[in-house]
Amino acid sequence: MMEKVLMPCLEIVAGLLFGGKPAVEKVKKVSHCDNTVSRRCSILSADVEQQLLKKMKYLPSFSIQLDETTDVSSEAQLIHFCKFPDVEKQKLSEHYLFCRLIGVHANAENIFGTIDKYFQENDIDWKKCKSVTTDGAGAMV
């Protein structure tokens, strides 16, 4: 997609906005192989997640927000956000933590199991979780 769709568009934009051919040549030098872009996104994503997990381990408390959604293949997915007081920024911070496939049977047991497994794999202490917010759907309670 990057090579066939985005790069031609970026070349046009670079040419129009940033001075013609020299700008286009610079854009062409950017590595834009679909595999490279995918790999870079995965690396950045893992780094952001690790930074957040590191921060969560030292927090006195946090809350979680959950939502379950179904994709086009009828597979349920759990979206998990965390919220906590960020001392460095002196404000309440909200962050996307993960999205996990929970299968076709989205029930409270599967949802809790998915969260618990993630918490165990990442050494997150359940005792620090002070509240859980959901949309009240049957599968969530």
Disulfide bonds with the S-S distance in Angstrom:
none
